[in-house]
Amino acid sequence: MSEFLAMGGYAFYVWGSVGACALGMVIEVWMLKHRRRAIMARLPRKELA
Amino acid sequence: MNHSLINWFKFASPVSFYPLAGRLIPYFTAAAVALLAAGLWIGLLVAPTDAQQGEGYRIIFVHVPVSWMSMFIYCVMAFWAALGLSFNTRLSGMMASALAPTGALFAFLSLWTGALWGKPMWGAWWVWDARLTSQLILFFLYLGFIALQAAIDDPRRADKAGAILALVGVINVPIIYFSVQWWNTLHQGASVSMTKAPSMAHTMLLGMLLMALAFWAYTIAVALMRVRCIILERELTSEWVKKNAME
């Protein structure tokens, strides 16, 4: 397992790449959920039922 | 009148596209998650170690697919832009706007993962090489598109201005793609070619294709989520939104 994580000495570069992609995608989806919630908050309350 | 033609144009209206997009999102999300899991498993665990670059080469399993996506998304964005300018359909401009932030994200990730590749393999995070520089321009084109649209209050005018920028900028995509052939660059040639047999192990190719498909599914899911937000924001005052937004 630790051998896998070490990536033959390239851990920083490999996990830095994979991690950045994962982080970017998570942030994008989170921002979209937030944007949708903001729209829903502006809709008239009775329509939300 | 041709029946299929009517159905086709039916979905060009934001009001009928909104629920369709909502129904499609779960399928593309599920596909993205499954393909990502499979692609990462093959790319990080199954694919053999590269003879020259050791484990460091595994960056390609994200670097190549995100770079492809950054170029594809720009082409799709330019397609919607052209459609919007030609037929004046409102949904086309919304689709172009919905794709731009995701394209910008992939262009950024392409540069980021490229830097993390370049440092151990070339000894430099960045060089002003034809491939790298044209990719940086692509990133700026996305940012320019987003900024231009954000600067114009009237959405229809913003769509038109953005569409022209998207269409002019599409010239950059073949420049990126062929830059490694046209100029002497540090960047290696295409990893996957349409005309030649693949130069890499089959498992490497499979991992890369799975990752590319995963990012496709992700992009479609996210673009549909964003276009639904855009439809609601633009039509917030209409009766339709008040009736249907919560389905």
Contacts between the chains, C-beta under 8 A, distances in Angstrom:
chain1	res1	chain2	res2	distance
A	4	B	44	7.7
A	4	B	45	7.3
A	7	B	55	4.3
A	7	B	56	7.2
A	7	B	58	6.8
A	8	B	49	7.0
A	8	B	54	4.6
A	8	B	55	3.4
A	8	B	56	7.1
A	9	B	54	7.2
A	9	B	55	7.5
A	9	B	56	7.9
A	10	B	54	6.5
A	10	B	55	5.0
A	10	B	56	3.6
A	10	B	58	7.6
A	10	B	59	7.9
A	10	B	120	6.2
A	12	B	116	7.8
A	13	B	56	5.8
A	13	B	59	6.2
A	13	B	116	4.4
A	13	B	117	6.9
A	13	B	119	6.7
A	13	B	120	5.4
A	14	B	44	7.9
A	14	B	55	6.6
A	14	B	56	6.6
A	14	B	58	5.2
A	14	B	59	5.8
A	14	B	116	7.9
A	16	B	116	4.9
A	17	B	59	4.6
A	17	B	62	5.2
A	17	B	63	6.5
A	17	B	112	7.2
A	17	B	113	4.0
A	17	B	116	4.9
A	17	B	117	7.5
A	18	B	40	7.4
A	18	B	44	7.7
A	18	B	62	5.8
A	20	B	109	6.1
A	20	B	112	5.2
A	20	B	113	6.8
A	20	B	116	8.0
A	21	B	62	5.0
A	21	B	66	6.5
A	21	B	109	5.4
A	21	B	113	7.2
A	24	B	105	5.1
A	24	B	108	7.3
A	24	B	109	5.7
A	25	B	105	7.8
A	25	B	218	6.5
A	28	B	101	7.1
A	28	B	102	6.8
A	28	B	105	5.9
A	28	B	222	6.1
A	29	B	222	6.7
A	29	B	225	7.7
A	32	B	222	6.7
A	32	B	225	4.8
A	32	B	226	5.9
A	32	B	229	6.7
A	35	B	226	7.8
A	35	B	229	5.0
A	36	B	225	7.4
A	36	B	228	7.5
A	36	B	229	5.6
A	36	B	232	7.8
A	39	B	229	6.2
A	39	B	232	4.8
A	39	B	233	6.1
A	39	B	236	7.2
A	39	B	245	7.7
A	40	B	245	7.3
A	40	B	246	7.8
A	42	B	236	6.5
A	43	B	236	7.6
A	43	B	241	7.3
A	43	B	242	6.7
A	43	B	245	6.0
A	43	B	246	7.8
A	44	B	242	6.3
A	47	B	242	5.2
A	47	B	243	7.6
A	47	B	245	7.3
A	47	B	246	6.5
A	48	B	246	6.1
